[in-house]
Amino acid sequence: MAGCEVRSFIVFLCMVVTLVSTGSAKYARQVLLVSMDGFRWDYVNQTSTPNFDRMARQGTHALYINSTFITKTFPDHYTIVTGLYEESHGILGNRMYDPVFNATFSRENQESRWWDGGEPLWVTARNNGRKSATFYWPGSEAEIRGVRPNIWLPYNESAPFRPRVDRVMDWLVNDSIDFVTLYFHEPDKTGHKYGPDSTQILGKVREMDGILGYILDNLEKFSLKDKVNLIVLSDHGMTSIDLQRRLIDITEVIDMEEDVLFTLDSGPIMHINPRKDPRYVVQKIRNATVPHLTVYLKEEIPIKWHYGNNRRVMPIFATADEGWAIVTNATIAKTWTEKGDHGYDNALLSMKPIFYAMGPNIRQNYQASVFKNVDIYPLVCELLQIPPAPNNGSLLRVQSFIVANEGPNGSAELKPFSLWVLLFCSWGVITNII
């Protein structure tokens, strides 16, 4: 081989080794993912939220993000941490029936078999040698694909919010946990009780803004601002309901003994398992022309919802217009006192949740374009620098606000993938020289 070619190859190889050995980490090592359940996107415009404003200035926020359908707590939270649509991960509601298991799921169920349709972030992290911890999150109490978080806690709604933050900070500082989830059940609970247009919800939003301020202050107190990428989001929004005047009693159009084996869920949606041919039952409902109600055969469920292709979806699926509720006993339903609900079409503005992010690898004072909650999973995997499991998200939709660290000479460290490309090129040089 010619001497100049040898020297060129040696210089090239030294460049590769130098980039590997001296480059700084591309991203900070830790991610804290915070959910404030039921925090509708426009709540921050209705009252004073100085800490959300502070986080927006210091990081990135979106006007809102798009939840998956149905817009309920368990399905959307599991979508956020798996990057999968609901029909893919299988958590289709807070209650559901599985015909293979011949069993019904409720929110208290932590059996692994219900959850193994997806790989949540705390499992992906552990599978790639990272440490994970969950201070509550739907699915975090179950062993999923044989793996649990390094630290997890049984759900206790009464646990005060600030001590939750204190515990999480201890995990980040003293236990060096790489990925942490932190869940709050507000302002969802208040939104259900009083409605999204109430004075009570505005008070709760201000309270949650204070909790966010406590998180931000603690990140500064423990010198974590340059070590932790913080994401604060919600699962869905909230809309007003009127259980006295906006009820759809399904028993008025179908015979519950002759036509139906059972129904599941109520309010914005209802699953119906028919005793007879489902086409007969659907046609019976359609012939009654019930206002504010739409019924589908399972195979007719709109593809855009990414919902119908799962065995846990019953042969008939019913949806209500925004603010209306499907029930099986209007007399009992009228005794309920809730003023707000969610679970409606994810295209509705009232169902849109918040998204905020800040940290050493998040662009500052930036408003991102609207994206999907399935994109959170690849976003976190990128920040943790771990390979994602198969998912429905897209890193491209969130790439605009990711900022890489720079090495000591002002150049970002190469990703492992980039390194392999260089090594492959090196091998090409070798083979061509030889």
Buried (B, 14 or more C-beta within 10 A) or exposed (E): EEEEEEEEBEEEBEEBEEBBEEBBBBBBBBBBBBBBBBBBBBBBEEBEBEBBEBBBEBBBBBEBBBBBBBBBBBBBBBBBBBBBBBBBBBBBBBBBBBEEEEEEBEEEBBEBBBBBBBBBBBBBBBBBEBBBBBBBBBBBBBBBBEBBBBBBBEBEEEBEBEEBBEBBBEBBBEEEBBBBBBBBBBBBBBBBBBBBBBEBBBBBBBBBBBBBBBBBEBBEEBEBBEBBBBBBBBBBBBBBBEBEEBBBBBBEBBEBEEBBEBBBBBBBBBBBBBBBEBEEBBEBBEEEEBEBBBBBBBEEBEEEBBBBBBBBBBBBBBBBBBBBBBBBBBEEBEEBEBBBBBBBBBEBEBBBBBBBBBBBBBBEEBEBEBBBBBBBBBBBBBBBBBEBBEBBBBBEBBEEBBBBBEBEEEEBBBBEEEBEEBEEEBEEBEEEEE
